[in-house]
Amino acid sequence: MIPLVHDLTGETVLVVGGGAVATRKARRFASEAAVIVVAPTFTERLRSAAGRPVENGTDAAETGPATGRIDLVRQRVDPDDVASWIDSAEPTLVVAATDDATVNAAAEAAARERDVLVNRTDVSGGRDPGSVVVPATVEDGPVTIAITTGASSPALSRYLRERIESEFDGVGELARLSGAVRTELIDQGVDPDTRREAVRAVVRSPAVQKGLQTGESNTRQLADGIVERVRDHEDDPGDTSEGQ
């Protein structure tokens, strides 16, 4: 499998199931997409995150929930029902997250028949084409770091996420700072090699990293100083004249 980043803004995600796993998936996707959850029961956490459940109805699928909102449809889901839900909701992604392997398999098959991406939560290891693995993520501003073990060890993914969160605290601000430096150098017409070296030096500077984490330094001033030193070096790499 090759990791990709997919923008789900304005898209619909259909979650089949209302337990703990379905809750995590629904909350995760609701940060960007419209989410419809179909299940006979829902966790308290899912009910708190969502609007009022629709009793045995398909209004949410027919009209589409608002982006960033979770719509709950309280209905027992049989294997034969899944295809009609996919046809009604027209989702970009189907999440099969029930505790019934037969229902999950039906959701997977129906999604594949309609060329819809599917995330089946009760399967680990090898995946068929069209399958999606939802990684553990660390997010800080514009920076997203994804960790996956191919669904073979969620516990390890969580552990690695915790390690990365502590190790890269402040990386979002570093991305904004280095991005601003890069844009200014492009606007100034600085040649690509010098620009790359300057931005690389800013990103790797311990002083800049510490300043962003503690707030004790003027990190933009530090970055500007680093850029000037790189540019000065590129303009005057050293006296190579003969006859000294």
Disulfide bonds with the S-S distance in Angstrom:
none
